[in-house]
Each structure stands twice: as C-alpha cells, then as structure tokens.
C-alpha cells in the first residue's frame, strides 16, 4: 500500500525521478528510470536503508 507518490528531480542525473512513500513498510523509495538511481530511506528517521547510484564514486 502506498501513501503517495510524486515526481522529483533525480539527485544523480537531474532528470525526472519517482518518489514513493510506502505506508506498509514505513520507507520512502526514490528511483530514476533514466540512470538507475535508487535510494530507500526510513520514513520516520530519514536513515538510508539501501542506495545505488551508478556513476557516483563513494569516498572512504
């Protein structure tokens, strides 16, 4: 069950992405069909649960 969804800008490529607020699992999923970006965060805490962003190098 989804609470809501809307279009937003992808933080990876800047094109249109989708943001879904999922009520049953308590997460927010942002995904971009253009560059395969994915970010899943906890709706309550804002902590990242899963992330995939091709082309972005993760510094250690």
mmCIF file of the N, C-alpha and C atoms, coordinates in Angstrom:
data_MODEL
# 
_entry.id   MODEL 
# 
loop_
_atom_site.group_PDB 
_atom_site.id 
_atom_site.type_symbol 
_atom_site.label_atom_id 
_atom_site.label_alt_id 
_atom_site.label_comp_id 
_atom_site.label_asym_id 
_atom_site.label_entity_id 
_atom_site.label_seq_id 
_atom_site.pdbx_PDB_ins_code 
_atom_site.Cartn_x 
_atom_site.Cartn_y 
_atom_site.Cartn_z 
_atom_site.occupancy 
_atom_site.B_iso_or_equiv 
_atom_site.pdbx_formal_charge 
_atom_site.auth_seq_id 
_atom_site.auth_comp_id 
_atom_site.auth_asym_id 
_atom_site.auth_atom_id 
_atom_site.pdbx_PDB_model_num 
ATOM 1   N N  . UNK A 1 1  ? 0.838  -1.181 0.000   1.00 0.00 ? 1  UNK A N  1 
ATOM 2   C CA . UNK A 1 1  ? 0.000  0.000  0.000   1.00 0.00 ? 1  UNK A CA 1 
ATOM 3   C C  . UNK A 1 1  ? 0.884  1.245  0.000   1.00 0.00 ? 1  UNK A C  1 
ATOM 4   N N  . UNK A 1 2  ? 0.606  2.173  -0.876  1.00 0.00 ? 2  UNK A N  1 
ATOM 5   C CA . UNK A 1 2  ? 1.372  3.406  -0.967  1.00 0.00 ? 2  UNK A CA 1 
ATOM 6   C C  . UNK A 1 2  ? 0.593  4.553  -0.340  1.00 0.00 ? 2  UNK A C  1 
ATOM 7   N N  . UNK A 1 3  ? 1.313  5.392  0.396   1.00 0.00 ? 3  UNK A N  1 
ATOM 8   C CA . UNK A 1 3  ? 0.693  6.623  0.895   1.00 0.00 ? 3  UNK A CA 1 
ATOM 9   C C  . UNK A 1 3  ? 0.544  7.616  -0.236  1.00 0.00 ? 3  UNK A C  1 
ATOM 10  N N  . UNK A 1 4  ? 1.648  7.866  -0.920  1.00 0.00 ? 4  UNK A N  1 
ATOM 11  C CA . UNK A 1 4  ? 1.640  8.845  -2.001  1.00 0.00 ? 4  UNK A CA 1 
ATOM 12  C C  . UNK A 1 4  ? 2.869  8.635  -2.879  1.00 0.00 ? 4  UNK A C  1 
ATOM 13  N N  . UNK A 1 5  ? 2.812  9.202  -4.053  1.00 0.00 ? 5  UNK A N  1 
ATOM 14  C CA . UNK A 1 5  ? 3.982  9.206  -4.924  1.00 0.00 ? 5  UNK A CA 1 
ATOM 15  C C  . UNK A 1 5  ? 3.948  10.488 -5.743  1.00 0.00 ? 5  UNK A C  1 
ATOM 16  N N  . UNK A 1 6  ? 5.140  10.950 -6.112  1.00 0.00 ? 6  UNK A N  1 
ATOM 17  C CA . UNK A 1 6  ? 5.213  12.146 -6.944  1.00 0.00 ? 6  UNK A CA 1 
ATOM 18  C C  . UNK A 1 6  ? 6.522  12.157 -7.719  1.00 0.00 ? 6  UNK A C  1 
ATOM 19  N N  . UNK A 1 7  ? 6.601  13.061 -8.672  1.00 0.00 ? 7  UNK A N  1 
ATOM 20  C CA . UNK A 1 7  ? 7.795  13.219 -9.492  1.00 0.00 ? 7  UNK A CA 1 
ATOM 21  C C  . UNK A 1 7  ? 8.716  14.238 -8.840  1.00 0.00 ? 7  UNK A C  1 
ATOM 22  N N  . UNK A 1 8  ? 10.010 13.930 -8.855  1.00 0.00 ? 8  UNK A N  1 
ATOM 23  C CA . UNK A 1 8  ? 11.023 14.819 -8.295  1.00 0.00 ? 8  UNK A CA 1 
ATOM 24  C C  . UNK A 1 8  ? 12.247 14.776 -9.204  1.00 0.00 ? 8  UNK A C  1 
ATOM 25  N N  . UNK A 1 9  ? 13.216 15.616 -8.955  1.00 0.00 ? 9  UNK A N  1 
ATOM 26  C CA . UNK A 1 9  ? 14.454 15.589 -9.741  1.00 0.00 ? 9  UNK A CA 1 
ATOM 27  C C  . UNK A 1 9  ? 15.399 14.550 -9.171  1.00 0.00 ? 9  UNK A C  1 
ATOM 28  N N  . UNK A 1 10 ? 16.014 13.785 -10.047 1.00 0.00 ? 10 UNK A N  1 
ATOM 29  C CA . UNK A 1 10 ? 16.992 12.782 -9.641  1.00 0.00 ? 10 UNK A CA 1 
ATOM 30  C C  . UNK A 1 10 ? 18.256 13.493 -9.165  1.00 0.00 ? 10 UNK A C  1 
ATOM 31  N N  . UNK A 1 11 ? 18.749 13.160 -7.974  1.00 0.00 ? 11 UNK A N  1 
ATOM 32  C CA . UNK A 1 11 ? 19.980 13.787 -7.499  1.00 0.00 ? 11 UNK A CA 1 
ATOM 33  C C  . UNK A 1 11 ? 21.227 13.299 -8.242  1.00 0.00 ? 11 UNK A C  1 
ATOM 34  N N  . UNK A 1 12 ? 21.089 12.227 -9.009  1.00 0.00 ? 12 UNK A N  1 
ATOM 35  C CA . UNK A 1 12 ? 22.221 11.679 -9.750  1.00 0.00 ? 12 UNK A CA 1 
ATOM 36  C C  . UNK A 1 12 ? 22.348 12.306 -11.143 1.00 0.00 ? 12 UNK A C  1 
ATOM 37  N N  . UNK A 1 13 ? 21.247 12.338 -11.908 1.00 0.00 ? 13 UNK A N  1 
ATOM 38  C CA . UNK A 1 13 ? 21.335 12.836 -13.289 1.00 0.00 ? 13 UNK A CA 1 
ATOM 39  C C  . UNK A 1 13 ? 20.507 14.094 -13.547 1.00 0.00 ? 13 UNK A C  1 
ATOM 40  N N  . UNK A 1 14 ? 19.614 14.459 -12.618 1.00 0.00 ? 14 UNK A N  1 
ATOM 41  C CA . UNK A 1 14 ? 18.827 15.669 -12.759 1.00 0.00 ? 14 UNK A CA 1 
ATOM 42  C C  . UNK A 1 14 ? 17.533 15.522 -13.537 1.00 0.00 ? 14 UNK A C  1 
ATOM 43  N N  . UNK A 1 15 ? 17.296 14.363 -14.117 1.00 0.00 ? 15 UNK A N  1 
ATOM 44  C CA . UNK A 1 15 ? 16.053 14.152 -14.862 1.00 0.00 ? 15 UNK A CA 1 
ATOM 45  C C  . UNK A 1 15 ? 14.924 13.790 -13.903 1.00 0.00 ? 15 UNK A C  1 
ATOM 46  N N  . UNK A 1 16 ? 13.737 13.568 -14.450 1.00 0.00 ? 16 UNK A N  1 
ATOM 47  C CA . UNK A 1 16 ? 12.587 13.226 -13.616 1.00 0.00 ? 16 UNK A CA 1 
ATOM 48  C C  . UNK A 1 16 ? 12.737 11.841 -12.992 1.00 0.00 ? 16 UNK A C  1 
ATOM 49  N N  . UNK A 1 17 ? 12.519 11.769 -11.693 1.00 0.00 ? 17 UNK A N  1 
ATOM 50  C CA . UNK A 1 17 ? 12.555 10.515 -10.936 1.00 0.00 ? 17 UNK A CA 1 
ATOM 51  C C  . UNK A 1 17 ? 11.232 10.388 -10.192 1.00 0.00 ? 17 UNK A C  1 
ATOM 52  N N  . UNK A 1 18 ? 10.991 9.227  -9.624  1.00 0.00 ? 18 UNK A N  1 
ATOM 53  C CA . UNK A 1 18 ? 9.758  8.968  -8.887  1.00 0.00 ? 18 UNK A CA 1 
ATOM 54  C C  . UNK A 1 18 ? 10.080 8.785  -7.411  1.00 0.00 ? 18 UNK A C  1 
ATOM 55  N N  . UNK A 1 19 ? 9.255  9.376  -6.549  1.00 0.00 ? 19 UNK A N  1 
ATOM 56  C CA . UNK A 1 19 ? 9.405  9.183  -5.114  1.00 0.00 ? 19 UNK A CA 1 
ATOM 57  C C  . UNK A 1 19 ? 8.113  8.566  -4.596  1.00 0.00 ? 19 UNK A C  1 
ATOM 58  N N  . UNK A 1 20 ? 8.251  7.421  -3.937  1.00 0.00 ? 20 UNK A N  1 
ATOM 59  C CA . UNK A 1 20 ? 7.100  6.689  -3.412  1.00 0.00 ? 20 UNK A CA 1 
ATOM 60  C C  . UNK A 1 20 ? 7.199  6.602  -1.899  1.00 0.00 ? 20 UNK A C  1 
ATOM 61  N N  . UNK A 1 21 ? 6.130  6.943  -1.221  1.00 0.00 ? 21 UNK A N  1 
ATOM 62  C CA . UNK A 1 21 ? 6.029  6.816  0.229   1.00 0.00 ? 21 UNK A CA 1 
ATOM 63  C C  . UNK A 1 21 ? 5.220  5.550  0.508   1.00 0.00 ? 21 UNK A C  1 
ATOM 64  N N  . UNK A 1 22 ? 5.863  4.518  1.040   1.00 0.00 ? 22 UNK A N  1 
ATOM 65  C CA . UNK A 1 22 ? 5.228  3.222  1.238   1.00 0.00 ? 22 UNK A CA 1 
ATOM 66  C C  . UNK A 1 22 ? 4.784  3.068  2.687   1.00 0.00 ? 22 UNK A C  1 
ATOM 67  N N  . UNK A 1 23 ? 3.478  3.080  2.901   1.00 0.00 ? 23 UNK A N  1 
ATOM 68  C CA . UNK A 1 23 ? 2.915  3.061  4.251   1.00 0.00 ? 23 UNK A CA 1 
ATOM 69  C C  . UNK A 1 23 ? 3.138  1.729  4.955   1.00 0.00 ? 23 UNK A C  1 
ATOM 70  N N  . UNK A 1 24 ? 2.991  0.630  4.231   1.00 0.00 ? 24 UNK A N  1 
ATOM 71  C CA . UNK A 1 24 ? 3.074  -0.675 4.879   1.00 0.00 ? 24 UNK A CA 1 
ATOM 72  C C  . UNK A 1 24 ? 4.467  -1.008 5.407   1.00 0.00 ? 24 UNK A C  1 
ATOM 73  N N  . UNK A 1 25 ? 5.512  -0.497 4.774   1.00 0.00 ? 25 UNK A N  1 
ATOM 74  C CA . UNK A 1 25 ? 6.869  -0.788 5.216   1.00 0.00 ? 25 UNK A CA 1 
ATOM 75  C C  . UNK A 1 25 ? 7.544  0.401  5.903   1.00 0.00 ? 25 UNK A C  1 
ATOM 76  N N  . UNK A 1 26 ? 6.937  1.573  5.851   1.00 0.00 ? 26 UNK A N  1 
ATOM 77  C CA . UNK A 1 26 ? 7.494  2.755  6.508   1.00 0.00 ? 26 UNK A CA 1 
ATOM 78  C C  . UNK A 1 26 ? 8.728  3.317  5.829   1.00 0.00 ? 26 UNK A C  1 
ATOM 79  N N  . UNK A 1 27 ? 8.834  3.131  4.509   1.00 0.00 ? 27 UNK A N  1 
ATOM 80  C CA . UNK A 1 27 ? 10.008 3.619  3.791   1.00 0.00 ? 27 UNK A CA 1 
ATOM 81  C C  . UNK A 1 27 ? 9.613  4.592  2.681   1.00 0.00 ? 27 UNK A C  1 
ATOM 82  N N  . UNK A 1 28 ? 10.601 5.353  2.246   1.00 0.00 ? 28 UNK A N  1 
ATOM 83  C CA . UNK A 1 28 ? 10.464 6.248  1.101   1.00 0.00 ? 28 UNK A CA 1 
ATOM 84  C C  . UNK A 1 28 ? 11.443 5.744  0.047   1.00 0.00 ? 28 UNK A C  1 
ATOM 85  N N  . UNK A 1 29 ? 10.938 5.468  -1.153  1.00 0.00 ? 29 UNK A N  1 
ATOM 86  C CA . UNK A 1 29 ? 11.786 4.943  -2.236  1.00 0.00 ? 29 UNK A CA 1 
ATOM 87  C C  . UNK A 1 29 ? 11.845 5.972  -3.351  1.00 0.00 ? 29 UNK A C  1 
ATOM 88  N N  . UNK A 1 30 ? 13.050 6.416  -3.677  1.00 0.00 ? 30 UNK A N  1 
ATOM 89  C CA . UNK A 1 30 ? 13.271 7.333  -4.791  1.00 0.00 ? 30 UNK A CA 1 
ATOM 90  C C  . UNK A 1 30 ? 14.021 6.567  -5.863  1.00 0.00 ? 30 UNK A C  1 
ATOM 91  N N  . UNK A 1 31 ? 13.478 6.573  -7.082  1.00 0.00 ? 31 UNK A N  1 
ATOM 92  C CA . UNK A 1 31 ? 14.118 5.818  -8.157  1.00 0.00 ? 31 UNK A CA 1 
ATOM 93  C C  . UNK A 1 31 ? 14.037 6.591  -9.466  1.00 0.00 ? 31 UNK A C  1 
ATOM 94  N N  . UNK A 1 32 ? 15.084 6.432  -10.270 1.00 0.00 ? 32 UNK A N  1 
ATOM 95  C CA . UNK A 1 32 ? 15.162 7.117  -11.561 1.00 0.00 ? 32 UNK A CA 1 
ATOM 96  C C  . UNK A 1 32 ? 15.247 6.071  -12.670 1.00 0.00 ? 32 UNK A C  1 
ATOM 97  N N  . UNK A 1 33 ? 14.300 6.080  -13.602 1.00 0.00 ? 33 UNK A N  1 
ATOM 98  C CA . UNK A 1 33 ? 14.341 5.117  -14.695 1.00 0.00 ? 33 UNK A CA 1 
ATOM 99  C C  . UNK A 1 33 ? 15.402 5.455  -15.759 1.00 0.00 ? 33 UNK A C  1 
ATOM 100 N N  . UNK A 1 34 ? 15.944 6.665  -15.702 1.00 0.00 ? 34 UNK A N  1 
ATOM 101 C CA . UNK A 1 34 ? 16.913 7.096  -16.712 1.00 0.00 ? 34 UNK A CA 1 
ATOM 102 C C  . UNK A 1 34 ? 18.344 6.653  -16.386 1.00 0.00 ? 34 UNK A C  1 
ATOM 103 N N  . UNK A 1 35 ? 18.747 6.741  -15.119 1.00 0.00 ? 35 UNK A N  1 
ATOM 104 C CA . UNK A 1 35 ? 20.139 6.416  -14.766 1.00 0.00 ? 35 UNK A CA 1 
ATOM 105 C C  . UNK A 1 35 ? 20.233 5.268  -13.761 1.00 0.00 ? 35 UNK A C  1 
ATOM 106 N N  . UNK A 1 36 ? 19.118 4.664  -13.385 1.00 0.00 ? 36 UNK A N  1 
ATOM 107 C CA . UNK A 1 36 ? 19.077 3.521  -12.479 1.00 0.00 ? 36 UNK A CA 1 
ATOM 108 C C  . UNK A 1 36 ? 19.401 3.888  -11.030 1.00 0.00 ? 36 UNK A C  1 
ATOM 109 N N  . UNK A 1 37 ? 19.226 5.141  -10.652 1.00 0.00 ? 37 UNK A N  1 
ATOM 110 C CA . UNK A 1 37 ? 19.440 5.598  -9.278  1.00 0.00 ? 37 UNK A CA 1 
ATOM 111 C C  . UNK A 1 37 ? 18.356 5.006  -8.381  1.00 0.00 ? 37 UNK A C  1 
ATOM 112 N N  . UNK A 1 38 ? 18.749 4.616  -7.158  1.00 0.00 ? 38 UNK A N  1 
ATOM 113 C CA . UNK A 1 38 ? 17.797 4.110  -6.175  1.00 0.00 ? 38 UNK A CA 1 
ATOM 114 C C  . UNK A 1 38 ? 18.241 4.544  -4.785  1.00 0.00 ? 38 UNK A C  1 
ATOM 115 N N  . UNK A 1 39 ? 17.305 5.075  -4.004  1.00 0.00 ? 39 UNK A N  1 
ATOM 116 C CA . UNK A 1 39 ? 17.575 5.434  -2.613  1.00 0.00 ? 39 UNK A CA 1 
ATOM 117 C C  . UNK A 1 39 ? 16.344 5.051  -1.806  1.00 0.00 ? 39 UNK A C  1 
ATOM 118 N N  . UNK A 1 40 ? 16.543 4.211  -0.794  1.00 0.00 ? 40 UNK A N  1 
ATOM 119 C CA . UNK A 1 40 ? 15.453 3.816  0.095   1.00 0.00 ? 40 UNK A CA 1 
ATOM 120 C C  . UNK A 1 40 ? 15.813 4.296  1.488   1.00 0.00 ? 40 UNK A C  1 
ATOM 121 N N  . UNK A 1 41 ? 14.932 5.090  2.072   1.00 0.00 ? 41 UNK A N  1 
ATOM 122 C CA . UNK A 1 41 ? 15.176 5.646  3.406   1.00 0.00 ? 41 UNK A CA 1 
ATOM 123 C C  . UNK A 1 41 ? 14.011 5.326  4.328   1.00 0.00 ? 41 UNK A C  1 
ATOM 124 N N  . UNK A 1 42 ? 14.281 5.364  5.626   1.00 0.00 ? 42 UNK A N  1 
ATOM 125 C CA . UNK A 1 42 ? 13.247 5.179  6.632   1.00 0.00 ? 42 UNK A CA 1 
ATOM 126 C C  . UNK A 1 42 ? 12.419 6.462  6.703   1.00 0.00 ? 42 UNK A C  1 
ATOM 127 N N  . UNK A 1 43 ? 11.115 6.327  6.630   1.00 0.00 ? 43 UNK A N  1 
ATOM 128 C CA . UNK A 1 43 ? 10.218 7.489  6.655   1.00 0.00 ? 43 UNK A CA 1 
ATOM 129 C C  . UNK A 1 43 ? 10.291 8.223  8.000   1.00 0.00 ? 43 UNK A C  1 
ATOM 130 N N  . UNK A 1 44 ? 10.477 7.477  9.070   1.00 0.00 ? 44 UNK A N  1 
ATOM 131 C CA . UNK A 1 44 ? 10.465 8.067  10.407  1.00 0.00 ? 44 UNK A CA 1 
ATOM 132 C C  . UNK A 1 44 ? 11.795 8.727  10.768  1.00 0.00 ? 44 UNK A C  1 
ATOM 133 N N  . UNK A 1 45 ? 12.926 8.042  10.497  1.00 0.00 ? 45 UNK A N  1 
ATOM 134 C CA . UNK A 1 45 ? 14.232 8.544  10.926  1.00 0.00 ? 45 UNK A CA 1 
ATOM 135 C C  . UNK A 1 45 ? 15.017 9.248  9.825   1.00 0.00 ? 45 UNK A C  1 
ATOM 136 N N  . UNK A 1 46 ? 14.704 8.951  8.560   1.00 0.00 ? 46 UNK A N  1 
ATOM 137 C CA . UNK A 1 46 ? 15.451 9.528  7.442   1.00 0.00 ? 46 UNK A CA 1 
ATOM 138 C C  . UNK A 1 46 ? 16.750 8.805  7.140   1.00 0.00 ? 46 UNK A C  1 
ATOM 139 N N  . UNK A 1 47 ? 17.043 7.726  7.876   1.00 0.00 ? 47 UNK A N  1 
ATOM 140 C CA . UNK A 1 47 ? 18.280 6.976  7.639   1.00 0.00 ? 47 UNK A CA 1 
ATOM 141 C C  . UNK A 1 47 ? 18.191 6.168  6.346   1.00 0.00 ? 47 UNK A C  1 
ATOM 142 N N  . UNK A 1 48 ? 19.333 6.067  5.663   1.00 0.00 ? 48 UNK A N  1 
ATOM 143 C CA . UNK A 1 48 ? 19.398 5.335  4.403   1.00 0.00 ? 48 UNK A CA 1 
ATOM 144 C C  . UNK A 1 48 ? 19.403 3.834  4.693   1.00 0.00 ? 48 UNK A C  1 
ATOM 145 N N  . UNK A 1 49 ? 18.507 3.117  4.044   1.00 0.00 ? 49 UNK A N  1 
ATOM 146 C CA . UNK A 1 49 ? 18.426 1.666  4.171   1.00 0.00 ? 49 UNK A CA 1 
ATOM 147 C C  . UNK A 1 49 ? 19.187 1.010  3.030   1.00 0.00 ? 49 UNK A C  1 
ATOM 148 N N  . UNK A 1 50 ? 18.986 1.526  1.825   1.00 0.00 ? 50 UNK A N  1 
ATOM 149 C CA . UNK A 1 50 ? 19.655 0.987  0.648   1.00 0.00 ? 50 UNK A CA 1 
ATOM 150 C C  . UNK A 1 50 ? 19.861 2.115  -0.347  1.00 0.00 ? 50 UNK A C  1 
ATOM 151 N N  . UNK A 1 51 ? 20.995 2.066  -1.056  1.00 0.00 ? 51 UNK A N  1 
ATOM 152 C CA . UNK A 1 51 ? 21.266 3.095  -2.060  1.00 0.00 ? 51 UNK A CA 1 
ATOM 153 C C  . UNK A 1 51 ? 22.073 2.502  -3.197  1.00 0.00 ? 51 UNK A C  1 
ATOM 154 N N  . UNK A 1 52 ? 21.773 2.947  -4.405  1.00 0.00 ? 52 UNK A N  1 
ATOM 155 C CA . UNK A 1 52 ? 22.510 2.558  -5.589  1.00 0.00 ? 52 UNK A CA 1 
ATOM 156 C C  . UNK A 1 52 ? 22.509 3.745  -6.530  1.00 0.00 ? 52 UNK A C  1 
ATOM 157 N N  . UNK A 1 53 ? 23.688 4.238  -6.836  1.00 0.00 ? 53 UNK A N  1 
ATOM 158 C CA . UNK A 1 53 ? 23.804 5.397  -7.715  1.00 0.00 ? 53 UNK A CA 1 
ATOM 159 C C  . UNK A 1 53 ? 24.975 5.175  -8.669  1.00 0.00 ? 53 UNK A C  1 
ATOM 160 N N  . UNK A 1 54 ? 24.710 4.627  -9.854  1.00 0.00 ? 54 UNK A N  1 
ATOM 161 C CA . UNK A 1 54 ? 25.790 4.403  -10.815 1.00 0.00 ? 54 UNK A CA 1 
ATOM 162 C C  . UNK A 1 54 ? 26.426 5.724  -11.237 1.00 0.00 ? 54 UNK A C  1 
ATOM 163 N N  . UNK A 1 55 ? 27.717 5.729  -11.292 1.00 0.00 ? 55 UNK A N  1 
ATOM 164 C CA . UNK A 1 55 ? 28.437 6.927  -11.723 1.00 0.00 ? 55 UNK A CA 1 
ATOM 165 C C  . UNK A 1 55 ? 28.847 7.824  -10.580 1.00 0.00 ? 55 UNK A C  1 
ATOM 166 N N  . UNK A 1 56 ? 28.399 7.558  -9.361  1.00 0.00 ? 56 UNK A N  1 
ATOM 167 C CA . UNK A 1 56 ? 28.817 8.346  -8.200  1.00 0.00 ? 56 UNK A CA 1 
ATOM 168 C C  . UNK A 1 56 ? 29.827 7.539  -7.417  1.00 0.00 ? 56 UNK A C  1 
ATOM 169 N N  . UNK A 1 57 ? 31.013 8.072  -7.265  1.00 0.00 ? 57 UNK A N  1 
ATOM 170 C CA . UNK A 1 57 ? 32.078 7.385  -6.530  1.00 0.00 ? 57 UNK A CA 1 
ATOM 171 C C  . UNK A 1 57 ? 31.912 7.643  -5.040  1.00 0.00 ? 57 UNK A C  1 
ATOM 172 N N  . UNK A 1 58 ? 31.950 6.577  -4.260  1.00 0.00 ? 58 UNK A N  1 
ATOM 173 C CA . UNK A 1 58 ? 31.823 6.710  -2.793  1.00 0.00 ? 58 UNK A CA 1 
ATOM 174 C C  . UNK A 1 58 ? 33.212 6.845  -2.181  1.00 0.00 ? 58 UNK A C  1 
ATOM 175 N N  . UNK A 1 59 ? 33.489 7.993  -1.599  1.00 0.00 ? 59 UNK A N  1 
ATOM 176 C CA . UNK A 1 59 ? 34.761 8.215  -0.932  1.00 0.00 ? 59 UNK A CA 1 
ATOM 177 C C  . UNK A 1 59 ? 34.775 7.510  0.408   1.00 0.00 ? 59 UNK A C  1 
ATOM 178 N N  . UNK A 1 60 ? 35.910 6.961  0.774   1.00 0.00 ? 60 UNK A N  1 
ATOM 179 C CA . UNK A 1 60 ? 36.024 6.269  2.072   1.00 0.00 ? 60 UNK A CA 1 
ATOM 180 C C  . UNK A 1 60 ? 36.767 7.117  3.042   1.00 0.00 ? 60 UNK A C  1 
# 
